[in-house]
Amino acid sequence: MSIIMEKKGWALLSGGKDSTLAAVEMDMQGRLAGVVYIDTGIGLIETRQYVEDLANKYGWKLMIFKGYVSYDNWILKHGFPTPSGHSTIMHILKLDAVRRFISYAKKEYGEPPLLFSGVRKSESNRRAKWAVKTQYYQGAIWDCPIFDYDTKTVWELHKKYNIPHNPASDTIGKSGDCL
């Protein structure tokens, strides 16, 4: 576990409050190699712009990855996903793109990457059932630096660190990376 605390990693940055805070905190600790934005193909342009603006503001290296299958192609073949199909389409749009980044990073750096996620256990009842602070998953080490934060703490730290707000998140209450 101690090696994880010293290693630099990549923040998975959706543009939401949690992933943004995780990236900022890892940057403040000198542990951020860069940020990875997953282009789902169904996100808001404003959210992608927010992520690009954050990367420029903080001087972060920004990598953008897409999954293997586009949302349009998937619905043409399978139809629109139902609520019960949510995890399937998230797997296709997000996890496959993360896998692409993991493959790239292993090839580029010769070892499994460390990924910083904004997952918090108190984010939702559903998430609390499966979320863990640190794990080896899909060929990478995943760490959730804000895992134990509650929503109030997240917003207090945004204010304390003067983190710019995502205008899409302010409007719709979500990051807008995957609608």
C-alpha positions as CSV (number, residue, x, y, z in Angstrom):
1,M,0.0,0.0,0.0
2,S,2.8,2.5,0.8
3,I,4.1,2.3,-2.8
4,I,0.7,3.5,-4.0
5,M,1.1,6.6,-1.7
6,E,4.3,7.6,-3.5
7,K,3.5,6.8,-7.1
8,K,2.2,9.3,-9.6
9,G,-1.1,8.5,-11.3
10,W,-3.7,9.7,-13.7
11,A,-7.0,11.2,-12.5
12,L,-10.1,10.0,-14.4
13,L,-11.7,13.4,-14.8
14,S,-15.4,13.6,-15.9
15,G,-15.9,17.2,-15.0
16,G,-18.0,16.4,-12.0
17,K,-17.3,17.8,-8.5
18,D,-15.8,14.5,-7.2
19,S,-13.4,13.7,-10.0
20,T,-12.3,17.3,-10.1
21,L,-11.6,17.5,-6.4
22,A,-9.7,14.2,-6.6
23,A,-7.5,15.6,-9.4
24,V,-6.9,18.8,-7.6
25,E,-5.9,17.1,-4.4
26,M,-3.5,14.7,-6.1
27,D,-2.0,17.6,-8.0
28,M,-1.5,19.5,-4.7
29,Q,0.3,16.4,-3.3
30,G,2.5,16.3,-6.4
31,R,1.1,12.9,-7.4
32,L,-0.6,13.8,-10.6
33,A,0.9,12.6,-13.9
34,G,-2.1,14.0,-15.8
35,V,-5.8,13.6,-16.3
36,V,-7.9,11.3,-18.5
37,Y,-11.2,12.4,-20.0
38,I,-13.5,9.7,-21.3
39,D,-15.3,10.9,-24.4
40,T,-18.5,9.0,-24.3
41,G,-19.8,10.6,-27.4
42,I,-23.0,11.6,-25.6
43,G,-21.6,14.2,-23.2
44,L,-22.1,18.0,-23.2
45,I,-19.7,20.1,-25.2
46,E,-19.6,22.4,-22.2
47,T,-18.3,19.6,-20.0
48,R,-15.5,18.7,-22.3
49,Q,-14.6,22.4,-22.6
50,Y,-14.6,22.6,-18.8
51,V,-12.2,19.7,-18.5
52,E,-9.9,21.2,-21.2
53,D,-10.0,24.6,-19.4
54,L,-9.1,22.9,-16.1
55,A,-6.2,21.1,-17.6
56,N,-4.9,24.4,-19.1
57,K,-5.4,26.3,-15.8
58,Y,-3.5,23.7,-13.7
59,G,-1.0,22.7,-16.4
60,W,-2.2,19.1,-16.4
61,K,-1.4,16.8,-19.3
62,L,-4.8,15.8,-20.7
63,M,-5.5,12.5,-22.5
64,I,-8.8,11.9,-24.2
65,F,-10.0,8.3,-24.9
66,K,-13.1,6.8,-26.4
67,G,-14.5,3.3,-26.1
68,Y,-14.4,0.7,-28.9
69,V,-18.1,1.2,-29.9
70,S,-19.9,4.4,-30.3
71,Y,-23.3,5.0,-28.6
72,D,-24.9,5.6,-32.1
73,N,-23.6,2.2,-33.4
74,W,-24.7,0.4,-30.3
75,I,-28.3,1.8,-30.4
76,L,-28.6,1.0,-34.1
77,K,-27.8,-2.6,-33.3
78,H,-29.5,-3.0,-29.9
79,G,-32.0,-0.2,-29.5
80,F,-32.0,2.4,-26.8
81,P,-30.8,1.1,-23.5
82,T,-33.5,0.6,-20.8
83,P,-32.9,1.5,-17.2
84,S,-31.8,-2.1,-16.5
85,G,-29.3,-1.8,-19.4
86,H,-27.5,1.2,-17.8
87,S,-24.5,-0.7,-16.5
88,T,-24.1,-2.4,-19.9
89,I,-24.0,0.9,-21.8
90,M,-21.7,2.5,-19.1
91,H,-19.3,-0.4,-19.6
92,I,-19.3,0.1,-23.3
93,L,-18.9,3.9,-23.2
94,K,-16.7,4.4,-20.2
95,L,-14.9,1.2,-19.0
96,D,-13.8,0.2,-22.5
97,A,-12.3,3.7,-22.9
98,V,-10.5,3.3,-19.6
99,R,-9.2,-0.1,-20.8
100,R,-7.8,1.7,-23.9
101,F,-6.0,4.1,-21.6
102,I,-4.7,1.3,-19.4
103,S,-3.3,-0.5,-22.5
104,Y,-1.7,2.7,-23.7
105,A,-0.2,3.5,-20.4
106,K,1.2,0.0,-19.9
107,K,2.8,0.2,-23.4
108,E,4.1,3.7,-22.9
109,Y,5.4,3.4,-19.3
110,G,6.0,-0.3,-18.9
111,E,3.8,-0.9,-15.9
112,P,0.2,-0.8,-14.8
113,P,-1.0,2.7,-14.3
114,L,-2.3,4.2,-11.0
115,L,-5.7,5.7,-11.6
116,F,-7.3,8.2,-9.3
117,S,-11.1,8.1,-9.2
118,G,-13.6,10.5,-7.6
119,V,-15.7,7.6,-6.3
120,R,-17.1,8.2,-2.8
121,K,-18.7,5.5,-0.7
122,S,-21.4,8.0,0.5
123,E,-22.3,9.1,-3.1
124,S,-25.2,6.6,-3.4
125,N,-26.6,3.5,-1.8
126,R,-25.8,1.5,-4.9
127,R,-22.2,2.7,-5.1
128,A,-21.7,2.0,-1.3
129,K,-22.4,-1.7,-2.0
130,W,-19.4,-2.1,-4.4
131,A,-17.1,0.8,-3.9
132,V,-13.6,0.2,-2.3
133,K,-10.9,2.7,-1.7
134,T,-8.1,0.9,-3.4
135,Q,-8.1,-2.1,-5.8
136,Y,-6.3,-3.8,-8.7
137,Y,-8.9,-3.9,-11.5
138,Q,-8.8,-4.2,-15.3
139,G,-5.0,-4.2,-15.2
140,A,-4.5,-1.0,-13.2
141,I,-4.3,0.1,-9.6
142,W,-7.3,2.2,-8.7
143,D,-7.3,4.6,-5.8
144,C,-10.1,6.8,-4.6
145,P,-8.5,9.6,-2.7
146,I,-11.8,11.2,-1.6
147,F,-13.5,7.9,-0.8
148,D,-14.5,8.9,2.7
149,Y,-15.6,12.5,2.0
150,D,-19.2,13.4,2.3
151,T,-20.9,15.9,-0.2
152,K,-20.6,18.8,2.3
153,T,-16.9,18.3,2.6
154,V,-16.5,18.1,-1.2
155,W,-18.2,21.4,-1.7
156,E,-16.3,23.0,1.2
157,L,-13.0,21.9,-0.4
158,H,-14.0,23.2,-3.8
159,K,-14.6,26.6,-2.2
160,K,-11.4,26.4,-0.1
161,Y,-9.2,25.5,-3.2
162,N,-11.1,28.0,-5.4
163,I,-11.9,25.3,-8.0
164,P,-13.8,26.7,-11.0
165,H,-17.3,25.2,-11.3
166,N,-18.5,23.2,-14.3
167,P,-21.3,25.3,-15.7
168,A,-23.1,22.1,-16.9
169,S,-22.9,20.6,-13.4
170,D,-24.2,23.9,-11.9
171,T,-27.2,23.7,-14.4
172,I,-28.1,20.0,-14.4
173,G,-26.6,18.8,-11.2
174,K,-24.3,16.3,-13.0
175,S,-21.0,16.4,-14.8
176,G,-22.7,16.1,-18.2
177,D,-20.1,13.6,-19.5
178,C,-22.6,10.9,-20.2
179,L,-26.2,11.8,-20.8
